[in-house]
Amino acid sequence: MSDANFDARALRNAFGSFPTGVTVVTAHDPAGQPIGFTANSFTSVSLDPPLLLVCLAKTSRNFAVMTEAHGFAVNILSETQKDVSNTFARPVEDRFSAVEWKAGPHGAPVFDHTAAWFDCSMEQVIEAGDHVILMGRVRAFADNGLNGLGYAKGSYFTPALAGKAVSAAADGAVELSAVLERNGSVLMLGDERLSLPSCAMDDADPPATLGAYLKELTGLPVSVGFLYSVYESRTDGRQHIVYRASGGEGSPQKVASSNPPT
Ligand SMILES: Cc1cc2nc3c(=O)[nH]c(=O)nc-3n(C[C@H](O)[C@H](O)[C@H](O)COP(=O)(O)O)c2cc1C
């Protein structure tokens, strides 16, 4: 696409193909109450002086408070903090009851169990279309040595899950499955009892094996994405590696369409 009137969703999806970490940006309102929102637009900017930035939507309920705050903190979420990310992205009444936090050395709320945090003074608020860029000067930080939570194409991914998949694959008898999405629905197999499309792992490249199987099964172009889950089944005692996958245009064969994923 190369027109000024881009389809907003298509542009958003294309931006979303850039894998990022996930942060929660926090501050205090004038009454001293903590506020915060999930953001993946974090970027480190400069070492000397120490600067970072995050983009804030003008539609944010916290827009006025955030842009007038004398500082803010960026909490880099660790791979166990998917729930924290979801809480701070939804209109939850008391978002801060979901985390253990304290005021950082410069005053903004910093969370426990993060990969890292940066407590900043407000350096600049820069106009940027339907967002503003909050540029912060780092006044204090902590690096907790934990793996960060990853985010791409609307899904979370974690280094730990990838490691688990590698050891499961080394175990031998592995079943590969897919949460196969297409036009907002998950494609399942079966009539009364629905199940995820699955195949045995027969070589060292699980996504390629699964992709070829799904293509053959559905007749659709399929792209296999990030890991969804890795587990050992109590029923069959086998290792299961589940990937996210998306199906392209065309009419799927042999599969039933379930409700949209939650
Ligand atoms: C992974 C993820 C990343 C997000 N990144 C941003 C971002 O960088 N900037 C932003 O303004 N909103 C971002 N959002 C959306 C906000 O977190 C969401 O709109 C939130 O409800 C805003 O809260 P507020 O209106 O209380 O400020 C993101 C959401 C998710 C799930």
The ligand as a Gaussian input file, in Angstrom:
#p B3LYP/6-31G(d) Opt

LIG

0 1
 C        0.901000      -4.647000      24.401000
 C        0.229000      -3.293000      24.427000
 C        0.955000      -2.175000      24.073000
 C        0.379000      -0.895000      24.118000
 N        1.132000       0.189000      23.811000
 C        0.614000       1.430000      23.919000
 C        1.436000       2.581000      23.693000
 O        2.622000       2.466000      23.397000
 N        0.869000       3.803000      23.855000
 C       -0.447000       3.955000      24.200000
 O       -0.903000       5.094000      24.323000
 N       -1.253000       2.877000      24.402000
 C       -0.742000       1.623000      24.292000
 N       -1.517000       0.532000      24.525000
 C       -2.949000       0.719000      24.835000
 C       -3.159000       1.176000      26.264000
 O       -2.472000       0.386000      27.203000
 C       -4.656000       1.123000      26.604000
 O       -5.347000       1.892000      25.660000
 C       -4.973000       1.582000      27.992000
 O       -6.304000       1.226000      28.296000
 C       -4.806000       3.066000      28.178000
 O       -5.217000       3.342000      29.481000
 P       -5.716000       4.787000      29.917000
 O       -6.760000       5.231000      28.963000
 O       -6.210000       4.561000      31.315000
 O       -4.482000       5.645000      29.868000
 C       -0.972000      -0.752000      24.498000
 C       -1.709000      -1.894000      24.845000
 C       -1.113000      -3.146000      24.810000
 C       -1.901000      -4.375000      25.204000

